Amino acid sequence: MAEGLALRAAMEQALVLDYNQISFESDSKMLVTAILEDSSYADLHGILSDIKTLKEAFTSVSFRWVNRDSVSSVDLLAKQTLNAFVLNL
């Protein structure tokens, strides 16, 4: 779920910055697969719905799964984003 929240926040920020074309990478195979195949998981249902809506705002958007070893610094950032989100509830 942390990856989904971080991705949704990144998409929202990209739109605020007026990005029209963007590519997102995640080490969550389940999340990327759910987005690409338009499938749903109970834990991610609301987040996936938001991501689906947000992707329509971009001219070009792509999602790609990457090995966790190649995104370790980004993984730390996602965890920090989630912690900040939870603390601000």
Buried (B, 14 or more C-beta within 10 A) or exposed (E): EBBBBBBBBBBEEBBEEEBEEBEBBBBBEBBBEBBEEEEEBEEBEEBBEBBEEBBEEBEEBEBEBBEEEEBEEBBEEBEEBBEEBEEEE
